[in-house]
Amino acid sequence: MKIALVGIFPSGTYEMFDEMIPKDLFEIEIIDTQEKYEALTDAEIMVLRLFKITKEDIERNPNLKFIQKWGAGYDTVDIEAAGKQGVYVANSPGANAYAVSEIAILQMLAVYRNLIIQDEAMRKGIWTKINYLDRSFCILNKVVGLVGCGHIGKEVARRVQAFGASVQYYDMFRMSEEEEKSLGMRYVEMDELFKTSDIISLHLPLNAGTKHIVNREKLALMKPTSIIVNTSRGGIIKEDDLIEALENEVILGAGLDCVENEPIQPDNPILKAPNVTLSPHIGGTSADLLVHMVPLMVENIIAFGSGDKFKYVVNKQFIKE
């Protein structure tokens, strides 16, 4: 079966795939430019990172049967069109959870301690030691509210607890009381979470049900000293409403590893919003991530190609068995 590695991958990914994939079952083609991708017509399996897969891309590859997504998010794949063509789409949950959780902590600290604005001032020769004293906070003794509590949310919970924070969460699928107790977490409804959290961290997939779930109404519930961190997908927050909340000091600040329209453009209003720290969707990206990601994906691909049970399918509802 032909595997197309579609997108831009960390250094060493191709070599690791080549080493781990059985040569008697699979051949690998590297598709690392948009031109190569648009010319691709004979893929049976696609491994996807950064690029998008549309209905037209699926139809252009009539032998395509399986799409393996790098990472947990799959909003760059038309999963309905794939399912209707009999193409399974699987993600890689948990493989990059530790990396994304680290960025979430980085954003919390950067916003709470005004890191970026103080760095910029220092480079101009301005000593800001006390300038931001009244808006500088520690994570110790704060309440961290997680919206979504899958692999990444649980990793964030462990890390903020190490800083001395308490954790509450909201998720459509509540954990058992035993698991909540073992993780030291408390379940609350979403509005209560927004009202009572000092730090809100978002860990949701982007879909029709979560798009703009954080809007003017939700932001208005937050404390004026609270911050919001988004390391999932930009469309979860209605960006205009967030800018308004920041400008009117409804909340203290925001840390965003993703924006609604990526890559960000120079005229994006979020760039001029006060008290926001930005990074270019790098939470699930690091040079050493492939050590965890590639084995998970290869195992799933081999299972699919061998006719064995494979995991993490996200479009079962669209596939006619």
N, C-alpha and C positions, 0 to 999 in steps of 0.2 A: 504494500500500500504506500502511496506517495504522501509524505508529510511535508507541508509547506510551513516553514517558520516565518510568519508574517509579522514584520514590525522591526523595532530596534530593541535589541536585547543587551544585557550587561556582558562585558568581555568574558569569554570563557563558556558562554551558554551553548554555542554551536558545538564546541568540542565536547562538552559534557553530554549533550544529546547524542552525538555521534558515538560516544563511548558506551552509553547505556542502552541505546536502541538496538534490538536484534536485527542484524543485516539481512537475515533470511526472510523477515516479515515486512520490513520497511525500507524505503529510500527517502532521503531528506533533501529538500531544496530550500535554499535561503532566499527569502523575498524581503529585501531590506530597503526598497525604494517604492514610491507610489507607482512609478512606471512599470516596474516588474510586477507589482500587485495587479495592476489593470490588465496586464498581459497574461496573468495566470488563469488557466482554463481547465487544468487536469488534476487539481488537488483532491485527494480523498479525505485527508485530515488536515486541519489548519490549527496551528498554535499561534495565538494572537496576543500581541502586546502593542499598545498605542494606536494602531490602525483601527479603522472601523470596518464592520462587515454589514453591508446593506443587502436588501432583497436582490438587487442587481448583481452583486458580487457572488451571492449564493447561486443564482441562476446561471451565471457565467461558468460555474464549476459543477456540471451536472452529476459528476461522480462523488461529490462531497457528501460525507456521511457523519462527520464528527468535527466539532470545533472545541478545542481546549483553550480556555482563556487563562492568561497569566494573571494571577491575583483573584480577589474575591468579586470585584465589580464586573458587571457584564452589560452595562448600559450602552456600550459601543457596538453591541451585536443586536441585530433585528431577530430576537429570539422567536417571535411569532412566525416570521417568514421562514426561518430555519426549520421550525417544527412542522410547518405545512409542507415543506419539501422533504420531510423525513430525516432532517439533520439534527442530531443531538448536540446540545451546547452544555458544556460543563465548565465550572469555574474551579478555583484552587483555594478554598477557604482555609484560613489559618496559617498558610505558609508564610505570609508576610505580616502576620498580626503583630509580631514583636517590633518590626520596623515602623509600622504605622503608629503603634502606641508610643514609640519614642518621639516621633514628630509631634504627637498630641501633647506630650509632656513639655517638649521644647516650646511649643506655641503658648502653652499656659504660662510658663516661666517668663518668656519674652514679653508677653503682654502685661503680666502682673508686675514685672520689674522694669517695664518701659525700656527694654534693651535696645531696640532699633533707634528710637529717637535720641537716646543718650549716646549711643555710638556715633550717630551723625553729628551731634553737638560737639563731642570730643574731637572729632576730626576737623572741626572748624575752630578748635582752640577754646571752646566754651566749657567751663567746669560746672556740671549740672548736679553736683552731689546732693543738694537739698531741693532742687527745682521741682522734682516730682515726688517728694516725700509723701504728700497727702494722697497720692494715687498709686502708691507702691504697696504691694501685699505679698504675703507668703502663702504657700499651699497648706501649711500646718494649720490644723483645726478648721479648715474650710469644708464645706459640703460640696462634693463633686457629683453632679447629676449626669448620668449617661443616658442618652436617647438612642436605644439600640444596644443590646448586650450580647453580641455573638463573640467570636474569637477575639476580635480587636478590643471590644468593650471590656472584656474580662482582663485582658492584658493591661489596659489603661487602669482598671480598678486596682490591680495589684501594685502598680507603680505609684499611684497617688496615695495609696494606703501606706506605702513605705515613707512618704513625705509627712505622714500624720494626718491625712484627710479622712473623712468618712465618705461613704459612697451610697448613693441611691440611684435607682435606675427605672426606666420605663421601657418595656418591650411588648410587642404584640403577643409574644409567647412567653408568659411568665415562667420563671424557673420554679422548681419545687422549693418548699420551705427549707428542706434539708440542704439543697445546693446553695440557696441564699445565705443560710447560716454558715456553711463551710467557707463561702467566699466573703463573708462579712458585709453583705450588701442588703439594702432594704428596697422593696418595690413600692413605687408610688405612681399615681396616675400622672399623665403628662403635664396638665396644668399645675398640679401641685409641685412637680419637679421644677418647672420654670419659676414658680413663686419662691421656692425655698432654697435653691442651689446658689452657691457662690460662683461655681464654674460649671458651665454646661458643655459637654463634649458629645458631638454627633457621630454616630456610627451606624448609618443606614444605607441600604442600596437606594439608588435613584430609580423610581418608577412612578407610575401615575398616582399612586397613593401617597408618595412621600415628597413629590415635587412641591416646593414652597410650603412645606409643613411648618417651617419657621418663618413667620410673617409678622406684620405689625402687631397683630393681636397677641401673639406669643411673646414677642419681645417686650411688650408693654407690661407683661406679668413679672419680668425680671427685676431684681434689685438694682438700684443705680450703681452699686459697687460690684456688680457681677460681670463676668465675661463669658463669651461663647467661643468655642473652638470647633472648627469643621475640618476634619481630615478625610471625609468620605467623598461626597460629590457636591459641586457648587450649586446645582439646582435645588438642593434641599432647603437652602435659605433664599428667600426672595430678596435679592440684593438691594433693590431700591429701598425696601423697608429697613434693612440693616443700616444702610448709609444714613437714613433719616434718624434712626435710633442713636447712632454714634454722634451725629451732628447736634442732636438735641440733648445729649448726655442722659438718655434713657438708660443706657448701660455704660459700663466703664470702658470696655474695649472688646476687640474680636481678634482671634488668630485663625487665619484661613490658609489651608494648604491647597485649596481648590476654589475656583470662581465659576460663575454661572456660564460664561463663554470662554472656553480655552482653545488655543493659548490666548492669554490676556492681550488686549490691544492698548496702545498708548492713550486712547481717549476714554478708557473705562473709568467711570466715576469713582469706583472703589479705590483707585490709586490716590485720590485726593481726600478720601475720608479720614477723619481724625481717629487716632488710637486704634489703628488696625495694623496687624503684622501679617505679611504675605509671604508665601513660598509657592513655587511653581509645581504643585502636585507631585512632590517628591517623597511623600510618606512611605509608599511601598517600593521605593527605589534605593538600592544601595549595591555596592560592588560585590558584597558577600551574600546577597540575597539568593542567588541562584543555587547555592548549596542546599537550601531548603526547598526552593520552588521547583527546580528541575526534576528531582526524584519523584515528587508527588505527581507531576504531570506525566512523566514517563510511565509510571506505574499505571496510571489511568488509561493512557494511550495503548499500552501493551494489552491491558485487559479488554479494551474495546476491540482491538485488532485481532485478538485471539478468540473472540466470542465469549469471553468471561464477563462476570458482573463488573461494571464500571460505576464510578461514583460521581456525586456532585452535579447531577444533571439539573439545569435550571429552567428547562422549557418542556417538561413532561406534559403540561396541560395543553400544548399545541400539537403534540405528536399523536397520530392515529396508530395504535398498535395493530 
